[in-house]
Amino acid sequence: MQNVRWNVYQATCPTRQVLNCISDKWAVLIVGCLLERGRRSGELRRDIEGISQKMLTQTLRALERDGLVHREVFPSVPPRVDYSLTPLGQSLGQIVDQLRQWSEQHVEQVLLCQEQFDAEDRTLGGPAVLSG
């Protein structure tokens, strides 16, 4: 597979599946949270407001399947499970952190643009129609 040239813009390229996984809101938030340090499921749930236990479990399993998250079970009572990023997950985490920084730096500008667009849309009487 080393000689294969992947192209995310081709409909049948497997990179589309990877992009779909890593662009999931919950996956991005979990990877960003784990970039700092490993955590238990309960810690992740507290740190990521709004995520349900079911969604957290599903997303962690998907990230583990993709090789981005390592799950370590400690035989204790009750059992302890820690999650951390693999080296592959760490490489994605750096990109996720850049997205976080960009979002935090530009949120006000984006919100203002949305507000202006919505105001213009209302004055025109509906969704903007592009001519061309």
Order of alpha helices (4+ residues) and beta strands (2+ residues): alpha-alpha-beta-alpha-alpha-beta-beta-alpha
